[in-house]
Amino acid sequence: MANDKLLVRGLGKEWAAHKVLTDIHFEQPPGTIYGITGDNGAGKSTLLKILATVLKQDEGQAWFQGISIGDLGAWRPITGYVPQDLALDGRLRVRETLNFWAAARGFSRDVRKEVLKVAASDPLISDFLEKTVRDCSGGMARRVSLVVGLLGDPALLLLDEPFAGADQASRKLMMERLDILRSRGRTILISSHEADLLGKLSNRILHLEEGRLLPPS
């Protein structure tokens, strides 16, 4: 159905009279992965932050599953966001990290127990649940960040440079998980400088240049 799509219409953002994003239009059906490419400063992270409601757009509108981005109470529970900068406390064990973020999302004690039970058999993180985040490799930390973003099984997943610093084994595991999520009807947007990787993973590539979305080549 049309209202199941992610619909972005005329999004714009300005910082100190500088246009970071200008008139961004696209739509994305469920069960797809869209990659976002562009040079540093092209607006990739800003676009994802707006869709994650970390930033508020100055212009335009977005809808997902018929819900307006302005309806934060309905939008945020169905959205998962993985920022470029790892929002993880290095002192916590991976198990404690999951419990902390599940509590931050308002999950009950019983639901948090179920999250940890599932994590114990999750190939992304099951081998190092008792390791502190600071003792994790870059790839391990990226996997933890992805699992945190997936808490609550969001229908819309926004990933900003999720593979940065990850080894090949971690990338393979993460890509396999994203492919499974796509097959389950999730809508996934991934920003990355790695065009070859995005080309293999994505149904479509969105290319930003100086805050504008270029037409498909």
Backbone as JSON Lines, residues from 0, in Angstrom:
{"i":0,"aa":"M","n":[0.83,-1.19,0.0],"ca":[0.0,0.0,0.0],"c":[0.87,1.25,0.0]}
{"i":1,"aa":"A","n":[0.39,2.31,-0.63],"ca":[1.18,3.52,-0.77],"c":[1.57,4.11,0.57]}
{"i":2,"aa":"N","n":[0.64,4.04,1.56],"ca":[0.95,4.67,2.83],"c":[1.9,3.86,3.69]}
{"i":3,"aa":"D","n":[2.32,2.68,3.23],"ca":[3.35,1.92,3.93],"c":[4.74,2.45,3.62]}
{"i":4,"aa":"K","n":[4.86,3.28,2.59],"ca":[6.15,3.77,2.14],"c":[6.7,4.84,3.07]}
{"i":5,"aa":"L","n":[8.02,5.04,2.94],"ca":[8.65,6.25,3.47],"c":[8.52,7.31,2.39]}
{"i":6,"aa":"L","n":[7.83,8.38,2.7],"ca":[7.62,9.48,1.75],"c":[8.33,10.72,2.27]}
{"i":7,"aa":"V","n":[9.25,11.25,1.49],"ca":[10.0,12.45,1.85],"c":[9.69,13.52,0.82]}
{"i":8,"aa":"R","n":[9.21,14.65,1.27],"ca":[8.75,15.7,0.37],"c":[9.32,17.06,0.77]}
{"i":9,"aa":"G","n":[10.28,17.55,-0.03],"ca":[10.79,18.9,0.11],"c":[11.56,19.19,1.38]}
{"i":10,"aa":"L","n":[12.24,18.2,1.94],"ca":[12.99,18.44,3.18],"c":[14.12,19.43,2.93]}
{"i":11,"aa":"G","n":[14.26,20.37,3.86],"ca":[15.35,21.34,3.79],"c":[15.86,21.65,5.17]}
{"i":12,"aa":"K","n":[17.17,21.95,5.26],"ca":[17.79,22.32,6.53],"c":[18.85,23.38,6.27]}
{"i":13,"aa":"E","n":[18.89,24.36,7.17],"ca":[19.82,25.48,7.0],"c":[20.56,25.73,8.31]}
{"i":14,"aa":"W","n":[21.88,25.95,8.19],"ca":[22.69,26.33,9.35],"c":[23.32,27.69,9.08]}
{"i":15,"aa":"A","n":[22.99,28.67,9.86],"ca":[23.6,30.0,9.73],"c":[23.59,30.48,8.28]}
{"i":16,"aa":"A","n":[22.43,30.42,7.67],"ca":[22.2,30.89,6.29],"c":[22.88,30.0,5.25]}
{"i":17,"aa":"H","n":[23.44,28.85,5.69],"ca":[24.01,27.9,4.74],"c":[23.05,26.73,4.56]}
{"i":18,"aa":"K","n":[22.66,26.46,3.33],"ca":[21.75,25.37,3.04],"c":[22.48,24.03,3.12]}
{"i":19,"aa":"V","n":[22.1,23.24,4.11],"ca":[22.7,21.91,4.26],"c":[21.94,20.89,3.43]}
{"i":20,"aa":"L","n":[20.62,21.02,3.41],"ca":[19.76,20.18,2.57],"c":[18.76,21.1,1.86]}
{"i":21,"aa":"T","n":[18.51,20.8,0.58],"ca":[17.59,21.62,-0.21],"c":[16.62,20.74,-0.97]}
{"i":22,"aa":"D","n":[15.34,20.87,-0.66],"ca":[14.25,20.28,-1.45],"c":[14.47,18.78,-1.73]}
{"i":23,"aa":"I","n":[14.65,18.0,-0.67],"ca":[14.88,16.56,-0.81],"c":[13.54,15.83,-0.99]}
{"i":24,"aa":"H","n":[13.4,15.17,-2.12],"ca":[12.21,14.37,-2.43],"c":[12.62,12.94,-2.75]}
{"i":25,"aa":"F","n":[12.01,11.96,-2.12],"ca":[12.11,10.58,-2.58],"c":[11.06,9.75,-1.84]}
{"i":26,"aa":"E","n":[10.8,8.58,-2.34],"ca":[9.94,7.64,-1.64],"c":[10.57,6.26,-1.7]}
{"i":27,"aa":"Q","n":[10.36,5.52,-0.63],"ca":[10.99,4.2,-0.5],"c":[9.96,3.19,-0.03]}
{"i":28,"aa":"P","n":[9.75,2.13,-0.81],"ca":[8.79,1.11,-0.38],"c":[9.36,0.21,0.71]}
{"i":29,"aa":"P","n":[8.5,-0.46,1.47],"ca":[8.98,-1.39,2.49],"c":[9.71,-2.57,1.84]}
{"i":30,"aa":"G","n":[10.56,-3.2,2.6],"ca":[11.3,-4.35,2.09],"c":[12.42,-3.96,1.14]}
{"i":31,"aa":"T","n":[12.98,-2.75,1.35],"ca":[14.08,-2.28,0.5],"c":[15.18,-1.66,1.35]}
{"i":32,"aa":"I","n":[16.38,-1.66,0.77],"ca":[17.52,-0.95,1.34],"c":[17.92,0.13,0.34]}
{"i":33,"aa":"Y","n":[17.96,1.37,0.79],"ca":[18.45,2.48,-0.02],"c":[19.77,2.95,0.57]}
{"i":34,"aa":"G","n":[20.77,3.08,-0.28],"ca":[22.05,3.64,0.14],"c":[22.08,5.13,-0.11]}
{"i":35,"aa":"I","n":[22.81,5.86,0.72],"ca":[23.0,7.29,0.55],"c":[24.49,7.57,0.43]}
{"i":36,"aa":"T","n":[24.9,8.13,-0.7],"ca":[26.31,8.44,-0.91],"c":[26.48,9.94,-1.11]}
{"i":37,"aa":"G","n":[27.73,10.38,-1.06],"ca":[28.06,11.79,-1.24],"c":[29.32,12.14,-0.48]}
{"i":38,"aa":"D","n":[29.95,13.23,-0.87],"ca":[31.17,13.67,-0.21],"c":[30.87,14.13,1.22]}
{"i":39,"aa":"N","n":[31.93,14.32,2.0],"ca":[31.77,14.91,3.32],"c":[31.07,16.27,3.18]}
{"i":40,"aa":"G","n":[30.08,16.51,4.03],"ca":[29.36,17.77,3.97],"c":[28.23,17.8,2.97]}
{"i":41,"aa":"A","n":[27.97,16.68,2.32],"ca":[26.9,16.64,1.31],"c":[25.52,16.63,1.94]}
{"i":42,"aa":"G","n":[25.44,16.28,3.23],"ca":[24.15,16.28,3.91],"c":[23.63,14.92,4.29]}
{"i":43,"aa":"K","n":[24.44,13.88,4.15],"ca":[23.99,12.51,4.44],"c":[23.57,12.35,5.89]}
{"i":44,"aa":"S","n":[24.45,12.73,6.8],"ca":[24.14,12.57,8.22],"c":[22.98,13.46,8.64]}
{"i":45,"aa":"T","n":[22.91,14.66,8.07],"ca":[21.82,15.57,8.41],"c":[20.48,14.98,8.0]}
{"i":46,"aa":"L","n":[20.42,14.38,6.83],"ca":[19.18,13.76,6.37],"c":[18.74,12.66,7.32]}
{"i":47,"aa":"L","n":[19.67,11.8,7.73],"ca":[19.32,10.71,8.63],"c":[18.92,11.24,10.01]}
{"i":48,"aa":"K","n":[19.6,12.27,10.48],"ca":[19.25,12.84,11.78],"c":[17.85,13.45,11.77]}
{"i":49,"aa":"I","n":[17.47,14.06,10.64],"ca":[16.12,14.59,10.54],"c":[15.1,13.46,10.58]}
{"i":50,"aa":"L","n":[15.35,12.41,9.81],"ca":[14.42,11.28,9.79],"c":[14.38,10.55,11.12]}
{"i":51,"aa":"A","n":[15.48,10.63,11.88],"ca":[15.52,10.03,13.22],"c":[14.96,10.98,14.28]}
{"i":52,"aa":"T","n":[14.55,12.18,13.88],"ca":[14.03,13.24,14.75],"c":[15.05,13.73,15.77]}
{"i":53,"aa":"V","n":[16.34,13.54,15.46],"ca":[17.39,14.15,16.27],"c":[17.49,15.64,15.93]}
{"i":54,"aa":"L","n":[17.29,15.97,14.66],"ca":[17.19,17.35,14.18],"c":[15.8,17.59,13.62]}
{"i":55,"aa":"K","n":[15.37,18.84,13.65],"ca":[14.1,19.21,13.04],"c":[14.36,19.9,11.7]}
{"i":56,"aa":"Q","n":[13.66,19.49,10.69],"ca":[13.8,20.13,9.38],"c":[13.27,21.55,9.42]}
{"i":57,"aa":"D","n":[13.82,22.4,8.56],"ca":[13.31,23.77,8.41],"c":[12.19,23.84,7.38]}
{"i":58,"aa":"E","n":[12.21,22.92,6.44],"ca":[11.2,22.88,5.39],"c":[10.84,21.43,5.1]}
{"i":59,"aa":"G","n":[9.66,21.26,4.51],"ca":[9.26,19.94,4.02],"c":[8.63,19.06,5.07]}
{"i":60,"aa":"Q","n":[8.35,17.82,4.65],"ca":[7.63,16.88,5.49],"c":[8.04,15.46,5.11]}
{"i":61,"aa":"A","n":[7.81,14.54,6.03],"ca":[8.04,13.12,5.77],"c":[6.94,12.32,6.45]}
{"i":62,"aa":"W","n":[6.6,11.2,5.84],"ca":[5.61,10.28,6.39],"c":[6.15,8.86,6.27]}
{"i":63,"aa":"F","n":[5.79,8.03,7.22],"ca":[6.13,6.6,7.15],"c":[4.96,5.81,7.71]}
{"i":64,"aa":"Q","n":[4.5,4.85,6.94],"ca":[3.32,4.07,7.32],"c":[2.14,4.99,7.64]}
{"i":65,"aa":"G","n":[2.07,6.1,6.91],"ca":[0.99,7.05,7.1],"c":[1.14,7.97,8.29]}
{"i":66,"aa":"I","n":[2.27,7.86,9.02],"ca":[2.52,8.68,10.21],"c":[3.4,9.85,9.85]}
{"i":67,"aa":"S","n":[3.04,11.04,10.27],"ca":[3.85,12.23,10.03],"c":[5.06,12.25,10.95]}
{"i":68,"aa":"I","n":[6.18,12.74,10.42],"ca":[7.39,12.86,11.24],"c":[7.18,13.81,12.41]}
{"i":69,"aa":"G","n":[6.19,14.68,12.3],"ca":[5.89,15.59,13.4],"c":[5.2,14.94,14.58]}
{"i":70,"aa":"D","n":[4.67,13.75,14.37],"ca":[4.0,13.0,15.45],"c":[5.05,12.13,16.15]}
{"i":71,"aa":"L","n":[5.83,12.76,17.02],"ca":[6.97,12.07,17.63],"c":[6.56,10.84,18.43]}
{"i":72,"aa":"G","n":[5.42,10.91,19.08],"ca":[4.98,9.79,19.89],"c":[4.69,8.54,19.09]}
{"i":73,"aa":"A","n":[4.32,8.71,17.83],"ca":[4.06,7.56,16.95],"c":[5.26,7.22,16.08]}
{"i":74,"aa":"W","n":[6.05,8.23,15.72],"ca":[7.17,8.03,14.79],"c":[8.36,7.33,15.47]}
{"i":75,"aa":"R","n":[8.74,7.8,16.63],"ca":[9.95,7.29,17.26],"c":[9.9,5.8,17.62]}
{"i":76,"aa":"P","n":[8.77,5.26,18.1],"ca":[8.76,3.83,18.44],"c":[8.96,2.89,17.25]}
{"i":77,"aa":"I","n":[8.7,3.36,16.04],"ca":[8.85,2.49,14.87],"c":[10.13,2.79,14.1]}
{"i":78,"aa":"T","n":[11.0,3.61,14.7],"ca":[12.23,4.02,14.04],"c":[13.45,3.6,14.85]}
{"i":79,"aa":"G","n":[14.43,3.03,14.18],"ca":[15.7,2.71,14.81],"c":[16.8,3.52,14.15]}
{"i":80,"aa":"Y","n":[17.69,4.11,14.96],"ca":[18.74,4.98,14.45],"c":[20.09,4.54,15.0]}
{"i":81,"aa":"V","n":[21.05,4.35,14.1],"ca":[22.42,4.01,14.49],"c":[23.32,5.15,14.03]}
{"i":82,"aa":"P","n":[23.77,6.02,14.94],"ca":[24.58,7.17,14.54],"c":[25.99,6.77,14.13]}
{"i":83,"aa":"Q","n":[26.64,7.68,13.41],"ca":[28.02,7.43,12.98],"c":[28.95,7.32,14.19]}
{"i":84,"aa":"D","n":[28.79,8.22,15.15],"ca":[29.59,8.17,16.37],"c":[28.96,7.17,17.33]}
{"i":85,"aa":"L","n":[29.75,6.22,17.77],"ca":[29.24,5.17,18.64],"c":[28.76,5.74,19.97]}
{"i":86,"aa":"A","n":[27.48,5.57,20.26],"ca":[26.9,6.08,21.51],"c":[26.92,4.97,22.56]}
{"i":87,"aa":"L","n":[28.11,4.5,22.86],"ca":[28.27,3.37,23.77],"c":[29.21,3.76,24.91]}
{"i":88,"aa":"D","n":[28.88,3.34,26.12],"ca":[29.72,3.59,27.3],"c":[30.76,2.47,27.39]}
{"i":89,"aa":"G","n":[32.02,2.83,27.23],"ca":[33.08,1.83,27.21],"c":[33.23,1.05,28.49]}
{"i":90,"aa":"R","n":[32.7,1.55,29.6],"ca":[32.84,0.87,30.89],"c":[31.87,-0.3,31.03]}
{"i":91,"aa":"L","n":[30.79,-0.27,30.26],"ca":[29.76,-1.3,30.39],"c":[30.1,-2.54,29.57]}
{"i":92,"aa":"R","n":[29.69,-3.69,30.1],"ca":[29.76,-4.91,29.31],"c":[28.69,-4.84,28.23]}
{"i":93,"aa":"V","n":[28.86,-5.65,27.2],"ca":[27.89,-5.65,26.1],"c":[26.5,-5.99,26.63]}
{"i":94,"aa":"R","n":[26.42,-6.98,27.51],"ca":[25.13,-7.36,28.11],"c":[24.51,-6.16,28.84]}
{"i":95,"aa":"E","n":[25.33,-5.43,29.6],"ca":[24.83,-4.28,30.34],"c":[24.42,-3.15,29.39]}
{"i":96,"aa":"T","n":[25.12,-3.02,28.29],"ca":[24.79,-2.0,27.29],"c":[23.4,-2.24,26.72]}
{"i":97,"aa":"L","n":[23.11,-3.49,26.37],"ca":[21.79,-3.81,25.84],"c":[20.7,-3.53,26.88]}
{"i":98,"aa":"N","n":[20.97,-3.92,28.12],"ca":[20.0,-3.69,29.18],"c":[19.76,-2.2,29.4]}
{"i":99,"aa":"F","n":[20.83,-1.41,29.36],"ca":[20.72,0.04,29.55],"c":[19.86,0.67,28.46]}
{"i":100,"aa":"W","n":[20.13,0.35,27.2],"ca":[19.39,0.97,26.11],"c":[17.96,0.45,26.02]}
{"i":101,"aa":"A","n":[17.75,-0.8,26.4],"ca":[16.38,-1.32,26.44],"c":[15.58,-0.58,27.51]}
{"i":102,"aa":"A","n":[16.21,-0.31,28.66],"ca":[15.53,0.44,29.72],"c":[15.27,1.88,29.25]}
{"i":103,"aa":"A","n":[16.25,2.47,28.52],"ca":[16.09,3.83,28.03],"c":[14.92,3.95,27.06]}
{"i":104,"aa":"R","n":[14.62,2.86,26.37],"ca":[13.5,2.86,25.44],"c":[12.18,2.51,26.13]}
{"i":105,"aa":"G","n":[12.25,2.33,27.44],"ca":[11.03,2.12,28.2],"c":[10.57,0.68,28.27]}
{"i":106,"aa":"F","n":[11.44,-0.28,27.96],"ca":[11.06,-1.69,28.01],"c":[10.92,-2.13,29.47]}
{"i":107,"aa":"S","n":[9.94,-2.98,29.72],"ca":[9.74,-3.5,31.06],"c":[10.86,-4.47,31.43]}
{"i":108,"aa":"R","n":[10.93,-4.82,32.71],"ca":[11.96,-5.77,33.17],"c":[11.85,-7.11,32.43]}
{"i":109,"aa":"D","n":[10.62,-7.59,32.24],"ca":[10.43,-8.87,31.54],"c":[10.89,-8.79,30.1]}
{"i":110,"aa":"V","n":[10.6,-7.67,29.44],"ca":[11.02,-7.51,28.05],"c":[12.54,-7.41,27.97]}
{"i":111,"aa":"R","n":[13.17,-6.73,28.92],"ca":[14.63,-6.63,28.94],"c":[15.27,-8.0,29.13]}
{"i":112,"aa":"K","n":[14.65,-8.83,29.96],"ca":[15.16,-10.2,30.14],"c":[15.09,-10.97,28.83]}
{"i":113,"aa":"E","n":[14.01,-10.75,28.08],"ca":[13.86,-11.45,26.8],"c":[14.89,-10.94,25.8]}
{"i":114,"aa":"V","n":[15.18,-9.64,25.82],"ca":[16.21,-9.07,24.95],"c":[17.55,-9.76,25.2]}
{"i":115,"aa":"L","n":[17.91,-9.93,26.46],"ca":[19.19,-10.56,26.79],"c":[19.19,-12.04,26.45]}
{"i":116,"aa":"K","n":[18.05,-12.68,26.57],"ca":[17.94,-14.09,26.2],"c":[18.17,-14.26,24.7]}
{"i":117,"aa":"V","n":[17.56,-13.39,23.91],"ca":[17.75,-13.43,22.46],"c":[19.2,-13.12,22.1]}
{"i":118,"aa":"A","n":[19.8,-12.15,22.81],"ca":[21.18,-11.76,22.53],"c":[22.15,-12.92,22.72]}
{"i":119,"aa":"A","n":[21.83,-13.8,23.65],"ca":[22.72,-14.93,23.94],"c":[22.86,-15.89,22.76]}
{"i":120,"aa":"S","n":[21.93,-15.83,21.81],"ca":[22.02,-16.69,20.63],"c":[22.12,-15.88,19.34]}
{"i":121,"aa":"D","n":[22.37,-14.58,19.48],"ca":[22.49,-13.72,18.31],"c":[23.93,-13.78,17.79]}
{"i":122,"aa":"P","n":[24.15,-14.26,16.54],"ca":[25.51,-14.39,16.03],"c":[26.26,-13.07,15.93]}
{"i":123,"aa":"L","n":[25.55,-11.96,15.95],"ca":[26.24,-10.68,15.91],"c":[27.04,-10.4,17.17]}
{"i":124,"aa":"I","n":[26.53,-10.84,18.33],"ca":[27.15,-10.42,19.6],"c":[27.27,-11.53,20.65]}
{"i":125,"aa":"S","n":[26.74,-12.71,20.38],"ca":[26.68,-13.74,21.42],"c":[28.05,-14.16,21.95]}
{"i":126,"aa":"D","n":[29.09,-14.03,21.13],"ca":[30.43,-14.49,21.54],"c":[31.12,-13.54,22.51]}
{"i":127,"aa":"F","n":[30.61,-12.34,22.69],"ca":[31.33,-11.39,23.54],"c":[30.39,-10.56,24.42]}
{"i":128,"aa":"L","n":[29.31,-11.16,24.88],"ca":[28.36,-10.45,25.73],"c":[28.97,-9.98,27.05]}
{"i":129,"aa":"E","n":[29.97,-10.7,27.56],"ca":[30.56,-10.35,28.85],"c":[31.78,-9.44,28.69]}
{"i":130,"aa":"K","n":[32.13,-9.09,27.48],"ca":[33.27,-8.2,27.24],"c":[32.83,-6.74,27.44]}
{"i":131,"aa":"T","n":[33.68,-5.91,28.02],"ca":[33.36,-4.48,28.11],"c":[33.49,-3.86,26.72]}
{"i":132,"aa":"V","n":[32.72,-2.82,26.5],"ca":[32.73,-2.17,25.18],"c":[34.12,-1.66,24.83]}
{"i":133,"aa":"R","n":[34.85,-1.14,25.82],"ca":[36.18,-0.61,25.51],"c":[37.16,-1.7,25.1]}
{"i":134,"aa":"D","n":[36.86,-2.95,25.47],"ca":[37.72,-4.06,25.08],"c":[37.28,-4.72,23.77]}
{"i":135,"aa":"C","n":[36.21,-4.21,23.19],"ca":[35.73,-4.73,21.91],"c":[36.54,-4.14,20.76]}
{"i":136,"aa":"S","n":[36.7,-4.92,19.7],"ca":[37.31,-4.38,18.49],"c":[36.35,-3.4,17.84]}
{"i":137,"aa":"G","n":[36.85,-2.67,16.84],"ca":[35.98,-1.75,16.12],"c":[34.78,-2.44,15.5]}
{"i":138,"aa":"G","n":[35.03,-3.62,14.93],"ca":[33.94,-4.37,14.32],"c":[32.92,-4.84,15.34]}
{"i":139,"aa":"M","n":[33.42,-5.31,16.49],"ca":[32.5,-5.74,17.55],"c":[31.63,-4.58,18.02]}
{"i":140,"aa":"A","n":[32.24,-3.42,18.23],"ca":[31.49,-2.26,18.69],"c":[30.43,-1.86,17.68]}
{"i":141,"aa":"R","n":[30.75,-1.94,16.39],"ca":[29.76,-1.62,15.36],"c":[28.6,-2.62,15.4]}
{"i":142,"aa":"R","n":[28.91,-3.87,15.68],"ca":[27.84,-4.86,15.77],"c":[26.93,-4.58,16.97]}
{"i":143,"aa":"V","n":[27.54,-4.2,18.1],"ca":[26.75,-3.85,19.28],"c":[25.84,-2.66,18.96]}
{"i":144,"aa":"S","n":[26.4,-1.66,18.3],"ca":[25.63,-0.47,17.96],"c":[24.44,-0.82,17.07]}
{"i":145,"aa":"L","n":[24.65,-1.74,16.12],"ca":[23.55,-2.17,15.26],"c":[22.46,-2.87,16.07]}
{"i":146,"aa":"V","n":[22.85,-3.76,16.96],"ca":[21.87,-4.49,17.77],"c":[21.08,-3.51,18.65]}
{"i":147,"aa":"V","n":[21.76,-2.51,19.2],"ca":[21.06,-1.49,19.98],"c":[20.03,-0.77,19.12]}
{"i":148,"aa":"G","n":[20.41,-0.45,17.89],"ca":[19.48,0.22,16.98],"c":[18.29,-0.63,16.6]}
{"i":149,"aa":"L","n":[18.45,-1.95,16.71],"ca":[17.38,-2.87,16.34],"c":[16.44,-3.19,17.5]}
{"i":150,"aa":"L","n":[16.73,-2.67,18.69],"ca":[15.86,-2.93,19.83],"c":[14.44,-2.45,19.53]}
{"i":151,"aa":"G","n":[13.49,-3.3,19.8],"ca":[12.1,-2.98,19.52],"c":[11.67,-3.34,18.12]}
{"i":152,"aa":"D","n":[12.58,-3.91,17.33],"ca":[12.28,-4.35,15.97],"c":[11.65,-3.23,15.14]}
{"i":153,"aa":"P","n":[12.36,-2.1,14.95],"ca":[11.8,-0.97,14.23],"c":[11.52,-1.28,12.77]}
{"i":154,"aa":"A","n":[10.46,-0.69,12.25],"ca":[10.09,-0.89,10.84],"c":[10.93,-0.03,9.92]}
{"i":155,"aa":"L","n":[11.43,1.11,10.44],"ca":[12.29,2.01,9.68],"c":[13.64,2.05,10.38]}
{"i":156,"aa":"L","n":[14.7,1.69,9.65],"ca":[16.04,1.63,10.23],"c":[16.95,2.6,9.49]}
{"i":157,"aa":"L","n":[17.6,3.49,10.26],"ca":[18.44,4.56,9.72],"c":[19.87,4.34,10.22]}
{"i":158,"aa":"L","n":[20.79,4.06,9.31],"ca":[22.16,3.7,9.68],"c":[23.15,4.68,9.07]}
{"i":159,"aa":"D","n":[23.95,5.33,9.91],"ca":[24.93,6.3,9.45],"c":[26.34,5.72,9.57]}
{"i":160,"aa":"E","n":[26.93,5.4,8.44],"ca":[28.28,4.8,8.39],"c":[28.4,3.59,9.32]}
{"i":161,"aa":"P","n":[27.51,2.61,9.2],"ca":[27.51,1.5,10.16],"c":[28.7,0.56,10.02]}
{"i":162,"aa":"F","n":[29.4,0.62,8.88],"ca":[30.52,-0.31,8.66],"c":[31.87,0.33,8.92]}
{"i":163,"aa":"A","n":[31.92,1.59,9.32],"ca":[33.18,2.29,9.52],"c":[34.03,1.6,10.58]}
{"i":164,"aa":"G","n":[35.25,1.25,10.21],"ca":[36.16,0.61,11.15],"c":[35.9,-0.85,11.42]}
{"i":165,"aa":"A","n":[34.93,-1.43,10.73],"ca":[34.59,-2.84,10.96],"c":[35.43,-3.75,10.07]}
{"i":166,"aa":"D","n":[35.84,-4.89,10.6],"ca":[36.59,-5.87,9.82],"c":[35.65,-6.62,8.88]}
{"i":167,"aa":"Q","n":[36.23,-7.4,8.0],"ca":[35.44,-8.09,6.97],"c":[34.43,-9.06,7.57]}
{"i":168,"aa":"A","n":[34.83,-9.76,8.63],"ca":[33.91,-10.71,9.26],"c":[32.69,-9.99,9.84]}
{"i":169,"aa":"S","n":[32.95,-8.85,10.49],"ca":[31.84,-8.08,11.06],"c":[30.94,-7.53,9.97]}
{"i":170,"aa":"R","n":[31.54,-7.03,8.91],"ca":[30.74,-6.51,7.8],"c":[29.85,-7.59,7.21]}
{"i":171,"aa":"K","n":[30.4,-8.77,7.06],"ca":[29.62,-9.87,6.49],"c":[28.42,-10.2,7.38]}
{"i":172,"aa":"L","n":[28.65,-10.28,8.69],"ca":[27.55,-10.58,9.61],"c":[26.48,-9.48,9.59]}
{"i":173,"aa":"M","n":[26.93,-8.23,9.55],"ca":[25.99,-7.12,9.55],"c":[25.18,-7.07,8.26]}
{"i":174,"aa":"M","n":[25.84,-7.31,7.14],"ca":[25.15,-7.3,5.85],"c":[24.13,-8.44,5.78]}
{"i":175,"aa":"E","n":[24.49,-9.58,6.33],"ca":[23.54,-10.71,6.36],"c":[22.32,-10.36,7.19]}
{"i":176,"aa":"R","n":[22.51,-9.68,8.32],"ca":[21.39,-9.29,9.16],"c":[20.49,-8.29,8.44]}
{"i":177,"aa":"L","n":[21.11,-7.33,7.76],"ca":[20.32,-6.32,7.04],"c":[19.53,-6.95,5.9]}
{"i":178,"aa":"D","n":[20.11,-7.95,5.26],"ca":[19.4,-8.65,4.19],"c":[18.19,-9.4,4.74]}
{"i":179,"aa":"I","n":[18.35,-10.0,5.91],"ca":[17.22,-10.69,6.56],"c":[16.12,-9.69,6.91]}
{"i":180,"aa":"L","n":[16.52,-8.53,7.45],"ca":[15.54,-7.5,7.82],"c":[14.79,-7.01,6.58]}
{"i":181,"aa":"R","n":[15.5,-6.85,5.49],"ca":[14.83,-6.44,4.24],"c":[13.8,-7.48,3.82]}
{"i":182,"aa":"S","n":[14.18,-8.76,3.91],"ca":[13.25,-9.82,3.5],"c":[12.02,-9.87,4.4]}
{"i":183,"aa":"R","n":[12.13,-9.3,5.6],"ca":[11.01,-9.24,6.53],"c":[10.2,-7.95,6.38]}
{"i":184,"aa":"G","n":[10.5,-7.19,5.34],"ca":[9.7,-6.01,5.05],"c":[10.16,-4.72,5.69]}
{"i":185,"aa":"R","n":[11.34,-4.72,6.3],"ca":[11.83,-3.49,6.92],"c":[12.3,-2.5,5.84]}
{"i":186,"aa":"T","n":[12.21,-1.22,6.17],"ca":[12.65,-0.14,5.3],"c":[13.96,0.39,5.87]}
{"i":187,"aa":"I","n":[15.04,0.32,5.09],"ca":[16.37,0.58,5.63],"c":[17.09,1.63,4.77]}
{"i":188,"aa":"L","n":[17.61,2.66,5.43],"ca":[18.41,3.69,4.79],"c":[19.82,3.65,5.37]}
{"i":189,"aa":"I","n":[20.84,3.56,4.51],"ca":[22.22,3.44,4.96],"c":[23.07,4.52,4.3]}
{"i":190,"aa":"S","n":[23.72,5.33,5.11],"ca":[24.7,6.3,4.62],"c":[26.08,5.68,4.72]}
{"i":191,"aa":"S","n":[26.86,5.81,3.63],"ca":[28.21,5.27,3.65],"c":[29.05,5.9,2.56]}
{"i":192,"aa":"H","n":[30.36,6.01,2.83],"ca":[31.3,6.45,1.81],"c":[31.71,5.29,0.9]}
{"i":193,"aa":"E","n":[31.34,4.07,1.3],"ca":[31.79,2.89,0.57],"c":[30.78,2.52,-0.52]}
{"i":194,"aa":"A","n":[30.96,3.14,-1.68],"ca":[30.01,2.99,-2.77],"c":[29.91,1.54,-3.25]}
{"i":195,"aa":"D","n":[31.03,0.83,-3.3],"ca":[31.0,-0.56,-3.77],"c":[30.16,-1.43,-2.85]}
{"i":196,"aa":"L","n":[30.33,-1.25,-1.55],"ca":[29.57,-2.03,-0.59],"c":[28.08,-1.72,-0.7]}
{"i":197,"aa":"L","n":[27.76,-0.43,-0.78],"ca":[26.35,-0.05,-0.91],"c":[25.75,-0.59,-2.2]}
{"i":198,"aa":"G","n":[26.55,-0.6,-3.26],"ca":[26.06,-1.11,-4.54],"c":[25.65,-2.56,-4.46]}
{"i":199,"aa":"K","n":[26.37,-3.34,-3.65],"ca":[26.06,-4.76,-3.5],"c":[24.82,-4.97,-2.63]}
{"i":200,"aa":"L","n":[24.61,-4.07,-1.69],"ca":[23.58,-4.27,-0.67],"c":[22.25,-3.61,-1.0]}
{"i":201,"aa":"S","n":[22.28,-2.5,-1.74],"ca":[21.12,-1.64,-1.87],"c":[20.25,-1.93,-3.09]}
{"i":202,"aa":"N","n":[18.97,-1.66,-2.93],"ca":[18.04,-1.7,-4.07],"c":[18.17,-0.44,-4.92]}
{"i":203,"aa":"R","n":[18.56,0.65,-4.28],"ca":[18.7,1.93,-4.98],"c":[19.71,2.78,-4.24]}
{"i":204,"aa":"I","n":[20.44,3.62,-4.97],"ca":[21.39,4.55,-4.37],"c":[20.87,5.97,-4.54]}
{"i":205,"aa":"L","n":[20.85,6.71,-3.43],"ca":[20.55,8.14,-3.45],"c":[21.87,8.89,-3.32]}
{"i":206,"aa":"H","n":[22.15,9.77,-4.27],"ca":[23.43,10.5,-4.23],"c":[23.19,11.97,-3.93]}
{"i":207,"aa":"L","n":[23.79,12.42,-2.84],"ca":[23.68,13.82,-2.43],"c":[24.91,14.59,-2.85]}
{"i":208,"aa":"E","n":[24.7,15.78,-3.36],"ca":[25.79,16.67,-3.73],"c":[25.42,18.08,-3.29]}
{"i":209,"aa":"E","n":[26.22,18.61,-2.36],"ca":[25.99,19.94,-1.81],"c":[24.55,20.13,-1.34]}
{"i":210,"aa":"G","n":[24.04,19.08,-0.66],"ca":[22.73,19.17,-0.06],"c":[21.56,18.92,-0.99]}
{"i":211,"aa":"R","n":[21.84,18.58,-2.22],"ca":[20.78,18.3,-3.18],"c":[20.85,16.84,-3.64]}
{"i":212,"aa":"L","n":[19.68,16.27,-3.85],"ca":[19.6,14.88,-4.31],"c":[19.69,14.88,-5.83]}
{"i":213,"aa":"L","n":[20.72,14.22,-6.36],"ca":[20.89,14.16,-7.81],"c":[19.93,13.17,-8.41]}
{"i":214,"aa":"P","n":[19.51,13.39,-9.66],"ca":[18.64,12.41,-10.33],"c":[19.38,11.11,-10.56]}
{"i":215,"aa":"P","n":[18.67,9.98,-10.61],"ca":[19.34,8.69,-10.85],"c":[20.13,8.73,-12.15]}
{"i":216,"aa":"S","n":[21.31,8.13,-12.13],"ca":[22.16,8.1,-13.34],"c":[21.76,6.92,-14.2]}
